Amino acid sequence: MLIELREQAGKTPEAAAERIGCHRTKINRIENARLGISLGELRDLLTFYGVEDASQVDEAVSLAQRSREPGWVQRAGLARPSYADFIDYEQTADYIRSYQSSLIAGLLQTPDYARAVLSAAPSTLGHDEVEALVTARIRRQEVLQRSEPPRLCVIAGEASIRLQVGGTQVMRKQLDHLATMAEQAGVEVQIIPDRAGAHAGLAGSFVLFGFPNPSFSDVVCVEHRTGTLYMETPEETEEYTLIFDSLRSIALSPGDSLDVIAKVRQEL
């Protein structure tokens, strides 16, 4: 529907992307039902396309509301568009590269660990909101249980397995879970030891998504306190690919990383 409305208005994907402040590939994904769209962005595009018919607007909004999967995001009240987009990327990627400097990657967290992380930051979130976010984070992990799950490569600083998030009991279970997941086919975990010194990841954590459709560019996601920054230009994604490869070269092998995880687990 959005393709038809855009073409009728004589607008290019590039013009639509500029209108809502995103990369052209996001418009491509939205139009091919591979990515959700916030209602604010949708209404902005409809205005840009000159759509004034109330029935057309209502139909487009209704479709958008039904297509913003997974549904548990909506039920949890997690309406922030940047978070919904992150989940869409996570659900459609076939290759996920994650660098985490001081925390366990979200796809590998236990509920108690996730709860401790979400509860630690000063915020206005109440108990119910925190629990909704924990539920969402755990539901996201179902992507790794699909018949054809994405390949997941995680590189983490040693601090991520030593920082006692939630206390020793929570960390023991978290490290047990991390070790179990690291032995799963398609999942690779590498630890950067503290002795590695200065390295390319000191600027902060990021996630790099790759997609099976070659027409979709890679996407770099950098989370911050109030949302997520997305970068899709070749210059940006190539830079982060180089950073990830550099981190991989100094990280311990997957086997040695499992040994370190077991050693830290034993010390708790």
Secondary structure as the mmCIF struct_conf table of DSSP 4:
data_model
#
loop_
_struct_conf.conf_type_id
_struct_conf.id
_struct_conf.beg_label_comp_id
_struct_conf.beg_label_asym_id
_struct_conf.beg_label_seq_id
_struct_conf.end_label_comp_id
_struct_conf.end_label_asym_id
_struct_conf.end_label_seq_id
HELX_RH_AL_P HELX_RH_AL_P1 LEU A 2 GLN A 8
TURN_TY1_P TURN_TY1_P1 ALA A 9 GLY A 10
HELX_RH_AL_P HELX_RH_AL_P2 PRO A 13 ILE A 20
TURN_TY1_P TURN_TY1_P2 GLY A 21 GLY A 21
HELX_RH_AL_P HELX_RH_AL_P3 ARG A 24 GLU A 31
TURN_TY1_P TURN_TY1_P3 ASN A 32 ALA A 33
BEND BEND1 ARG A 34 LEU A 35
HELX_RH_AL_P HELX_RH_AL_P4 LEU A 39 PHE A 48
TURN_TY1_P TURN_TY1_P4 TYR A 49 GLY A 50
HELX_RH_AL_P HELX_RH_AL_P5 ALA A 54 SER A 67
BEND BEND2 ARG A 68 GLU A 69
HELX_RH_AL_P HELX_RH_AL_P6 GLY A 71 ARG A 75
TURN_TY1_P TURN_TY1_P5 ALA A 76 GLY A 77
HELX_RH_AL_P HELX_RH_AL_P7 PRO A 81 THR A 92
BEND BEND3 ASP A 94 ASP A 94
STRN STRN1 TYR A 95 GLN A 100
BEND BEND4 SER A 101 LEU A 103
HELX_RH_3T_P HELX_RH_3T_P1 GLY A 106 LEU A 108
HELX_RH_AL_P HELX_RH_AL_P8 PRO A 111 ALA A 120
BEND BEND5 ALA A 121 ALA A 121
BEND BEND6 THR A 124 THR A 124
HELX_RH_AL_P HELX_RH_AL_P9 HIS A 127 ARG A 140
HELX_RH_3T_P HELX_RH_3T_P2 GLN A 141 GLN A 145
BEND BEND7 ARG A 146 GLU A 148
HELX_LH_PP_P HELX_LH_PP_P1 PRO A 149 PRO A 150
STRN STRN2 ARG A 151 GLY A 157
TURN_TY1_P TURN_TY1_P6 GLU A 158 GLU A 158
HELX_RH_AL_P HELX_RH_AL_P10 ALA A 159 ARG A 162
BEND BEND8 LEU A 163 LEU A 163
TURN_TY1_P TURN_TY1_P7 VAL A 165 GLY A 166
HELX_RH_AL_P HELX_RH_AL_P11 THR A 168 ALA A 182
TURN_TY1_P TURN_TY1_P8 GLU A 183 GLU A 183
BEND BEND9 GLN A 184 GLN A 184
TURN_TY1_P TURN_TY1_P9 ALA A 185 GLY A 186
STRN STRN3 VAL A 187 ILE A 192
HELX_RH_3T_P HELX_RH_3T_P3 ASP A 194 ALA A 196
BEND BEND10 ALA A 198 ALA A 198
TURN_TY1_P TURN_TY1_P10 ALA A 200 ALA A 203
STRN STRN4 PHE A 206 GLY A 210
BEND BEND11 PRO A 212 ASN A 213
TURN_TY1_P TURN_TY1_P11 PRO A 214 SER A 215
BEND BEND12 PHE A 216 PHE A 216
HELX_LH_PP_P HELX_LH_PP_P2 SER A 217 ASP A 218
STRN STRN5 VAL A 219 HIS A 224
TURN_TY1_P TURN_TY1_P12 ARG A 225 THR A 226
STRN STRN6 GLY A 227 MET A 231
BEND BEND13 THR A 233 THR A 233
HELX_RH_AL_P HELX_RH_AL_P12 PRO A 234 ILE A 250
BEND BEND14 ALA A 251 ALA A 251
HELX_LH_PP_P HELX_LH_PP_P3 LEU A 252 SER A 253
HELX_RH_AL_P HELX_RH_AL_P13 PRO A 254 GLU A 267
#
